């Protein structure tokens, strides 16, 4: 069982949609240059090091907590994982916070995150 908050799933798509594209390059050890497009070799490295390439190994239920206004890790990242898991028959649920961004820090959102995280683990036998 897992609960994920605004997860980075695919480094190749994150570079074109995030407010910090350099982060993907830094995390993979590739030099980043704002003045040029990524090379095919860089894109292959980013893809190879993306969590999405290991998603086929996930068999446990996953709860995704996504802020709709997240510019750091766009919610499309989590939605991509959700679609892939569902297509493979793995239980996956999305909690969507339309007015929140990356930190998921509004009072209402924080309360919802705590409650649904507890409920998720309770449902899947990890806490009582």
C-alpha positions as CSV (number, residue, x, y, z in Angstrom):
1,X,0.0,0.0,0.0
2,X,1.2,3.5,-0.8
3,X,0.2,7.1,-0.6
4,X,1.8,9.5,-2.9
5,X,1.7,13.3,-2.8
6,X,2.3,15.0,-6.1
7,X,4.7,12.3,-7.3
8,X,7.3,12.7,-10.1
9,X,6.5,9.9,-12.5
10,X,8.1,10.8,-15.9
11,X,11.1,13.0,-16.1
12,X,10.8,13.5,-19.8
13,X,7.3,15.0,-19.7
14,X,8.1,17.0,-16.5
15,X,10.8,19.0,-18.2
16,X,8.2,20.6,-20.6
17,X,5.4,21.1,-18.0
18,X,7.2,22.0,-14.7
19,X,8.3,25.4,-13.4
20,X,11.7,23.8,-12.6
21,X,12.7,21.7,-15.6
22,X,16.4,21.9,-14.5
23,X,15.5,19.6,-11.6
24,X,15.0,16.6,-13.8
25,X,18.4,17.1,-15.3
26,X,20.1,17.7,-12.0
27,X,18.5,14.5,-10.5
28,X,19.9,12.4,-13.3
29,X,23.3,14.0,-13.5
30,X,22.8,15.6,-16.9
31,X,23.9,19.2,-17.5
32,X,21.0,21.5,-18.2
33,X,21.1,24.3,-20.7
34,X,18.1,26.7,-21.0
35,X,19.3,27.7,-24.5
36,X,19.0,24.4,-26.3
37,X,16.5,21.5,-26.5
38,X,17.5,18.3,-24.8
39,X,19.5,15.9,-26.9
40,X,18.1,12.5,-27.8
41,X,20.7,10.9,-25.5
42,X,19.5,13.2,-22.6
43,X,15.9,12.3,-23.2
44,X,16.7,8.6,-23.3
45,X,18.6,8.9,-20.0
46,X,15.7,10.9,-18.4
47,X,13.2,8.2,-19.6
48,X,15.4,5.3,-18.3
49,X,15.6,7.0,-14.9
50,X,11.9,7.8,-14.6
51,X,9.8,6.0,-12.1
52,X,7.2,5.2,-14.8
53,X,9.5,2.6,-16.3
54,X,9.1,0.6,-13.0
55,X,5.3,1.1,-12.7
56,X,4.7,-2.4,-14.1
57,X,6.1,-3.8,-10.8
58,X,3.5,-2.0,-8.6
59,X,0.9,-4.4,-7.3
60,X,-0.1,-2.7,-4.1
61,X,-3.0,-0.2,-3.9
62,X,-2.0,3.4,-4.4
63,X,-3.6,6.6,-3.2
64,X,-2.5,9.7,-5.1
65,X,-2.9,13.2,-3.6
66,X,-2.8,15.8,-6.3
67,X,-2.9,19.6,-6.3
68,X,-4.5,20.9,-9.4
69,X,-2.5,24.1,-9.4
70,X,0.8,22.4,-8.8
71,X,3.4,24.0,-11.2
72,X,6.4,22.1,-9.6
73,X,5.1,18.6,-10.3
74,X,2.1,19.0,-12.6
75,X,-0.8,16.7,-11.7
76,X,-0.6,15.1,-15.1
77,X,2.3,13.1,-13.5
78,X,0.2,11.4,-10.9
79,X,-2.8,11.0,-13.3
80,X,-0.5,9.2,-15.8
81,X,0.4,6.7,-13.0
82,X,-3.2,6.4,-12.0
83,X,-4.3,5.5,-15.6
84,X,-1.5,3.0,-15.9
85,X,-2.3,1.3,-12.7
86,X,-6.0,1.1,-13.4
87,X,-5.3,-0.3,-16.8
88,X,-3.2,-3.1,-15.2
89,X,-6.0,-3.8,-12.6
90,X,-4.1,-2.3,-9.7
91,X,-6.3,-0.4,-7.2
92,X,-5.6,3.3,-7.5
93,X,-7.5,6.3,-6.2
94,X,-7.0,10.0,-6.8
95,X,-7.8,12.7,-4.2
96,X,-8.0,15.9,-6.3
97,X,-7.4,19.3,-4.7
98,X,-8.6,21.9,-7.2
99,X,-7.5,25.0,-5.2
100,X,-4.1,23.7,-4.0
101,X,-0.6,23.5,-5.4
102,X,2.5,21.5,-4.6
103,X,2.6,21.7,-0.8
104,X,-1.1,20.7,-0.4
105,X,-1.1,23.1,2.6
106,X,-4.4,24.8,2.8
107,X,-6.2,23.9,6.1
108,X,-9.0,22.0,4.3
109,X,-6.6,20.1,2.1
110,X,-4.3,19.2,4.9
111,X,-7.2,17.9,7.0
112,X,-8.5,15.9,4.0
113,X,-5.0,14.4,3.3
114,X,-4.6,13.3,6.9
115,X,-8.1,11.7,7.0
116,X,-7.9,9.9,3.7
117,X,-4.3,8.7,4.3
118,X,-5.5,7.2,7.5
119,X,-8.6,5.7,5.9
120,X,-6.5,4.3,3.0
121,X,-4.0,2.5,5.3
122,X,-6.9,1.3,7.6
123,X,-8.7,-0.1,4.5
124,X,-5.6,-1.9,3.3
125,X,-4.7,-3.4,6.7
126,X,-1.7,-1.4,7.7
127,X,-3.3,0.4,10.7
128,X,-6.4,0.2,12.8
